[in-house]
Amino acid sequence: MGLERSVFRGADPAHAQMVRASLADSLHAFISEMAWFPGEFGPWRYTGVGPLDRNQPPWCSRAEMPNDAWTAGDIEAYQDWSSFAYGFELTGDPDFLDFARLQIGASNFQGLASRLRAEGTENLVNRAALLALVQKLDGEL
């Protein structure tokens, strides 16, 4: 978002839109079925996007992925918190808040807000954007 806002916005609207679209696609991929499997509390740390043979097409669904195309048992739930906030702010898609809620183990938005507040300064560098978004949505900011 920084590149779009600091370099292209107002100077090159077409490139600004391309950067926004690319970021939105990347953030949606982060919560897609290829990165976040049903029943998991976070996305896989590493997920394959295609075979090593560049002559083969990329995988477009989890069904196309071989069983070793992701880091089984290796969930990313430490650095990804702000991505939920950026995804929601950029797209308005409430799925980003739903996935944040799933990751923190809350059953609803208020639970997400309560859990984030209860964490205090724990991992704040990675949770700051999401905490600020939750506070804004709650009318605190």
trRosetta pair geometry for C-beta under 8 A, 3 or more apart (Angstrom, degrees):
i j d omega theta_ij theta_ji phi_ij phi_ji
1 4 5.7 -58 -154 40 40 111
1 5 5.9 27 155 -12 73 114
1 20 7.9 54 -112 -106 67 73
1 23 6.5 131 -60 -175 65 169
1 86 6.2 -143 -24 -148 132 112
1 89 8.0 9 -98 96 156 122
1 90 6.7 -132 -88 -81 116 115
2 5 5.9 -65 -141 45 28 103
2 6 5.5 -3 173 4 70 119
3 6 6.6 -64 -123 49 19 90
3 7 5.3 -24 -169 23 61 123
3 8 6.9 37 144 0 72 105
3 19 5.5 -139 99 -156 110 149
4 7 7.3 -44 -90 50 8 85
4 8 5.5 -49 -143 51 46 114
4 9 6.0 67 152 -43 66 97
4 16 5.0 97 -156 -151 85 75
4 19 4.2 -172 -78 97 96 130
4 20 5.4 85 -119 -59 156 80
4 23 7.3 -87 -26 -4 133 142
5 8 8.0 13 -14 52 11 74
5 9 5.2 -2 -132 -1 36 137
6 9 7.6 44 -14 27 15 103
7 11 7.1 -87 154 50 46 135
7 12 7.9 -25 132 37 77 113
8 11 5.9 -124 -153 62 31 94
8 12 4.6 -74 -147 65 82 93
8 13 7.4 139 159 -86 95 19
8 15 4.6 -133 -129 95 135 99
8 16 3.6 179 122 -72 118 80
8 19 6.1 158 23 8 152 138
9 13 7.6 50 -134 -98 41 61
9 16 5.0 105 -77 -121 55 144
10 13 7.7 64 -64 -66 12 80
12 15 4.2 11 125 31 119 113
12 16 6.1 150 92 -24 67 87
13 16 5.3 -54 -142 36 34 117
13 17 6.3 35 159 -20 67 103
14 17 6.0 -55 -154 34 29 109
14 18 6.6 29 149 -18 63 105
15 18 5.3 -49 -145 35 39 114
15 19 6.3 41 155 -20 68 101
16 19 5.9 -54 -151 35 30 110
16 20 6.4 30 151 -18 64 107
17 20 5.6 -53 -146 37 34 113
17 21 6.2 34 155 -20 66 106
18 21 5.8 -54 -145 37 30 111
18 22 6.3 31 156 -19 64 107
19 22 5.8 -55 -147 37 29 111
19 23 6.3 28 155 -16 64 108
20 23 5.9 -59 -148 39 28 109
20 24 6.2 30 154 -20 65 108
20 90 6.7 -179 -159 -161 87 110
21 24 5.7 -52 -145 36 30 112
21 25 6.4 31 155 -19 64 105
22 25 5.9 -54 -149 36 29 110
22 26 6.4 29 153 -18 63 108
23 26 5.6 -55 -147 37 32 112
23 27 6.2 29 156 -16 66 107
23 86 7.7 -86 166 151 119 118
23 90 6.3 -118 111 -147 114 163
24 27 5.9 -57 -145 39 29 108
24 28 6.3 28 156 -17 64 107
24 87 7.7 112 -134 -137 57 69
24 90 5.5 -155 -87 132 86 125
24 91 5.3 118 -137 -72 109 110
25 28 5.8 -56 -147 38 30 109
25 29 6.4 35 152 -24 64 104
26 29 5.6 -51 -151 31 31 115
26 30 6.8 40 149 -27 61 101
27 30 5.4 -44 -155 23 37 120
27 31 7.4 10 155 3 63 100
27 83 6.0 -177 -129 -176 92 94
27 86 6.4 -140 -104 102 142 97
27 87 3.8 179 166 -98 133 98
27 90 6.7 123 26 55 159 139
27 91 7.2 -163 86 -13 132 127
27 96 7.3 -6 160 -98 116 124
28 31 6.4 -70 -156 48 37 92
28 32 6.2 59 144 -54 69 101
28 87 7.2 142 -62 -144 53 118
28 91 7.4 86 -62 -58 101 166
28 93 7.5 51 -96 42 96 168
29 32 5.1 -39 -144 3 37 127
29 34 7.0 -34 -164 62 80 115
29 35 6.3 93 151 -17 67 134
30 35 5.7 -86 -152 94 29 164
30 36 7.7 51 148 -30 48 113
30 43 6.0 -87 -177 -54 67 166
30 80 7.1 174 -177 -153 129 123
30 83 5.7 -79 132 155 167 143
30 87 7.3 -129 59 -71 124 140
31 35 7.0 -52 -63 72 7 118
31 36 5.6 -17 -152 9 44 145
31 43 7.1 -104 -95 -68 41 121
31 87 7.2 94 -9 -167 128 171
31 95 6.1 147 126 136 151 111
31 96 6.6 -140 -34 -99 157 60
31 99 4.7 -108 -128 -58 123 164
32 35 5.5 78 58 20 75 96
32 36 6.8 136 69 27 30 91
33 36 6.9 -77 -110 65 23 68
33 37 7.2 61 -164 -104 62 47
33 38 7.9 -5 -130 -35 88 83
33 61 7.0 3 88 -154 126 70
33 62 5.1 -98 136 -22 102 121
34 47 5.8 120 145 166 85 142
34 49 7.6 69 158 -105 145 68
34 59 7.1 145 -127 112 132 111
34 61 7.0 -144 -71 -153 101 24
34 62 5.4 -167 -97 -69 59 77
34 65 6.9 134 -138 -39 91 141
35 43 4.2 -1 150 -151 98 117
35 44 5.9 -134 -162 35 56 86
35 47 4.9 -117 -103 -13 69 161
35 70 8.0 164 -126 -120 40 126
36 40 6.2 -152 -167 72 65 120
36 42 7.1 -105 -121 155 96 25
36 43 4.4 -63 -74 -94 84 76
36 44 7.5 -154 -80 -4 39 70
36 99 6.8 -34 -153 -137 171 124
37 40 4.8 78 65 -8 81 127
37 44 7.3 56 -11 -41 100 102
37 62 7.3 114 -103 -125 88 153
37 70 7.9 148 -38 103 120 168
40 43 7.6 105 113 -90 134 22
40 44 7.9 -24 173 -55 167 69
40 75 6.3 -178 -178 -105 113 125
41 75 6.5 50 70 -178 78 161
41 77 6.5 10 116 -88 95 145
41 102 6.3 -161 -138 147 56 81
41 103 5.6 110 167 -129 74 45
41 105 6.7 -4 -138 -67 127 82
42 75 4.0 104 71 176 112 112
42 76 5.7 -152 153 70 123 48
42 77 3.8 -111 -74 -69 157 97
42 80 7.1 137 -157 47 108 142
42 103 5.0 72 -85 -124 81 101
43 47 7.4 -70 172 -30 101 129
43 75 7.0 131 73 -153 30 73
43 76 5.5 -22 75 49 84 102
43 80 6.8 151 33 -112 113 172
44 47 4.9 111 75 -64 124 94
44 70 4.2 -50 -156 -172 171 113
44 71 5.2 147 -177 47 102 80
44 72 7.8 -26 -124 -73 118 29
44 74 6.5 57 -160 80 73 78
44 75 6.6 -70 -106 -105 35 51
44 76 7.1 40 124 1 20 94
45 71 4.7 -37 53 59 96 148
45 74 4.3 -60 12 132 124 103
45 75 6.7 148 -40 -174 83 5
45 76 4.6 127 -99 -51 64 95
46 70 6.7 169 94 -150 62 51
46 71 4.5 82 44 -27 88 118
46 74 7.2 6 19 95 84 130
47 69 6.7 37 -166 140 60 84
47 70 4.8 -2 -111 -107 71 93
47 71 7.6 -92 -63 6 52 80
48 59 6.9 64 114 21 91 137
48 65 6.2 143 72 -140 106 109
48 66 7.9 -3 61 45 152 84
48 69 3.5 -96 38 -161 124 87
48 70 6.6 -113 9 -60 81 56
49 58 5.4 -16 148 -157 84 112
49 59 6.2 -157 -177 44 36 90
50 56 6.7 165 180 97 98 95
50 57 7.0 -120 -133 131 115 37
50 58 3.7 -74 -76 -119 120 64
50 59 5.5 -171 -88 -2 52 76
51 56 4.3 8 50 74 130 143
51 59 7.8 109 -29 -40 69 96
53 56 4.5 71 88 -2 102 109
57 60 7.9 -24 139 -24 114 101
59 62 8.0 67 157 -96 124 19
59 64 4.1 177 -142 99 91 116
59 65 5.0 74 -169 -72 162 76
59 69 7.1 25 5 -163 165 160
60 64 6.2 59 41 16 60 150
61 64 5.2 100 60 2 74 99
61 65 7.7 -132 103 -12 46 89
62 65 5.4 -51 -156 22 44 119
65 69 3.9 -118 -173 54 107 155
65 70 7.1 41 157 -24 146 98
66 69 5.2 123 58 -33 67 103
71 74 3.6 -50 136 55 117 125
76 79 6.6 -52 -175 45 105 87
76 80 5.3 91 130 -26 107 127
77 80 6.8 -60 -116 37 28 112
77 103 5.6 179 -132 -166 103 107
78 123 6.6 -129 -160 -132 72 139
78 126 6.5 60 152 81 57 175
79 126 5.1 -119 -130 -126 43 136
80 83 4.9 -46 -170 25 72 124
80 84 7.3 79 140 -26 82 87
80 103 7.7 -130 86 -136 115 165
80 126 7.5 30 27 180 25 118
81 84 6.2 -48 -170 19 42 110
81 85 7.5 30 144 -7 67 102
81 100 7.0 79 -144 -130 68 104
81 103 7.8 -160 -97 104 74 146
81 123 7.3 114 -3 134 146 118
81 126 4.9 101 33 139 112 87
81 127 4.4 -28 119 -99 160 63
81 129 7.4 152 117 56 84 88
81 130 4.8 -96 163 1 93 140
82 85 5.4 -53 -158 38 50 112
82 86 6.0 47 147 -18 78 105
82 126 6.2 -125 -16 -174 99 53
82 127 7.1 -156 -55 -112 75 16
82 128 6.7 3 -87 57 112 70
82 129 3.7 75 -136 37 93 127
82 130 5.9 -130 -97 -26 41 87
83 86 5.6 -53 -139 42 35 109
83 87 5.9 40 158 -23 66 107
83 96 7.9 -136 128 -150 66 113
84 87 5.9 -56 -148 36 25 112
84 88 6.5 21 156 -15 62 108
84 96 4.7 150 -160 171 65 92
84 97 6.7 110 172 -86 111 38
84 99 6.2 -156 -112 82 110 96
84 100 3.8 92 -167 -66 164 115
84 103 7.8 -136 -59 24 142 139
84 130 5.3 39 70 -101 109 119
85 88 5.9 -58 -149 38 30 107
85 89 6.1 24 157 -15 67 110
85 96 7.5 174 -57 145 14 130
85 100 7.9 66 -48 -78 64 151
85 129 4.0 -171 69 132 149 97
85 130 4.2 -145 -44 -83 113 55
85 132 7.2 65 -148 61 153 86
85 133 4.2 -177 -134 -15 105 142
86 89 5.8 -57 -141 42 29 108
86 90 5.9 24 162 -16 66 113
86 129 6.3 5 -44 150 81 152
87 90 6.1 -61 -142 40 23 106
87 91 6.0 -23 175 22 63 115
87 93 6.6 -57 151 58 94 108
87 96 3.9 173 94 -103 116 142
88 91 6.9 -81 -133 55 18 80
88 92 6.9 52 -175 -111 57 16
88 93 6.5 -120 -112 62 54 60
88 94 7.2 49 -124 -105 103 33
88 96 4.1 -142 -55 73 84 135
88 97 5.7 61 -89 -42 141 88
88 133 6.4 104 74 -173 132 152
89 92 8.0 20 -158 -63 13 51
89 133 6.6 -119 -54 -107 105 125
91 96 7.4 129 56 -22 113 130
93 96 5.7 95 89 -12 89 96
94 97 5.3 -48 -164 37 64 110
94 98 6.2 69 138 -24 78 100
95 98 5.2 -54 -147 38 39 116
95 99 6.2 37 156 -19 71 102
96 99 6.0 -53 -147 37 30 107
96 100 6.5 33 151 -19 62 105
97 100 5.4 -50 -146 36 36 114
97 101 6.2 42 151 -23 65 104
97 109 6.4 8 160 -108 129 97
97 112 6.9 176 -175 61 87 176
98 101 5.5 -53 -150 35 31 115
98 102 6.5 33 150 -19 64 103
99 102 5.4 -46 -146 35 37 114
99 103 6.3 39 154 -22 65 104
100 103 5.7 -54 -148 35 30 112
100 104 6.4 14 159 -6 65 109
100 112 5.9 70 114 -144 100 134
100 130 6.0 173 -140 -146 145 136
101 104 6.3 -65 -145 44 26 98
101 106 4.7 -91 -157 71 80 97
101 107 7.5 -52 171 91 117 3
101 108 7.0 -54 -149 174 143 5
101 109 6.7 -75 -84 -87 132 43
101 111 6.8 80 -148 80 100 102
101 112 4.4 -77 -98 -68 80 120
102 105 7.6 32 180 -73 30 31
104 111 7.8 169 100 129 113 89
104 112 5.8 112 57 -126 139 71
104 115 4.7 142 158 107 128 149
104 116 7.0 -51 -124 -58 163 75
105 115 7.1 149 64 -111 81 160
106 109 7.8 91 125 -104 132 7
106 110 7.9 -161 178 81 129 47
106 111 3.0 166 -163 117 107 109
106 112 4.4 -162 62 -60 155 57
106 114 7.3 145 -118 52 132 93
106 115 5.3 -133 -62 -6 120 135
107 111 5.3 90 39 -3 63 160
108 111 5.1 103 53 7 63 104
108 112 7.3 -115 107 -5 38 89
109 112 5.4 -50 -153 32 37 115
109 113 6.4 36 151 -18 68 103
109 134 7.9 175 -177 -134 88 95
109 137 7.7 -95 -178 120 131 139
110 113 5.5 -51 -148 37 35 113
110 114 6.2 36 153 -19 67 106
111 114 5.6 -53 -143 38 31 111
111 115 6.1 29 158 -18 65 107
112 115 6.0 -59 -146 38 26 108
112 116 6.3 24 157 -18 63 108
112 134 6.5 -146 119 -113 101 133
113 116 6.0 -57 -148 36 28 109
113 117 6.4 24 156 -15 64 109
113 134 4.7 172 -106 177 83 125
113 135 7.9 134 -141 -69 104 49
113 138 5.9 98 -131 -60 150 138
114 117 5.9 -59 -149 39 29 109
114 118 6.1 29 155 -22 66 111
115 118 5.6 -55 -143 37 30 113
115 119 6.6 39 155 -29 63 100
116 119 5.9 -50 -156 22 31 115
116 127 6.4 -180 -145 175 98 127
116 130 6.6 -139 -119 116 142 102
116 131 5.0 -180 165 -101 127 84
116 134 5.7 125 52 37 156 163
117 120 7.7 36 165 -65 42 45
117 131 7.6 129 -73 -141 55 105
119 122 4.4 -105 177 54 89 110
119 123 7.0 -45 166 46 132 94
119 124 8.0 167 120 -72 106 72
119 127 6.8 3 95 85 146 175
120 124 7.8 -65 125 -63 51 112
121 124 4.6 -46 -157 -30 58 132
122 127 7.9 34 93 14 65 145
123 126 5.0 -40 171 45 94 107
123 127 5.4 80 111 -13 90 112
124 127 5.7 -73 -128 54 33 96
124 128 5.6 61 169 -64 73 87
124 131 7.5 -32 -140 4 77 151
125 128 6.6 -17 -141 -17 18 114
127 130 5.4 -67 -164 50 64 109
127 131 5.3 64 140 -27 91 108
128 131 5.8 -59 -143 39 27 110
128 132 6.2 25 160 -17 65 108
129 132 5.8 -55 -147 38 29 110
129 133 6.4 30 154 -20 64 105
130 133 5.6 -52 -146 35 33 112
130 134 6.3 34 154 -19 66 105
131 134 5.8 -53 -147 36 31 111
131 135 6.3 30 154 -17 64 107
132 135 5.6 -55 -146 39 31 111
132 136 6.2 34 153 -21 65 106
132 141 6.5 16 -163 -19 74 166
133 136 5.6 -54 -148 36 31 113
133 137 6.3 28 155 -16 66 106
134 137 5.8 -54 -144 39 30 109
134 138 6.2 23 155 -13 64 112
135 138 5.7 -61 -144 44 29 108
135 140 4.1 -76 -170 67 85 121
135 141 4.7 72 121 -16 105 109
136 139 7.8 50 178 -65 29 19
136 140 7.2 -81 -65 56 24 74
136 141 4.6 -49 -84 61 68 113
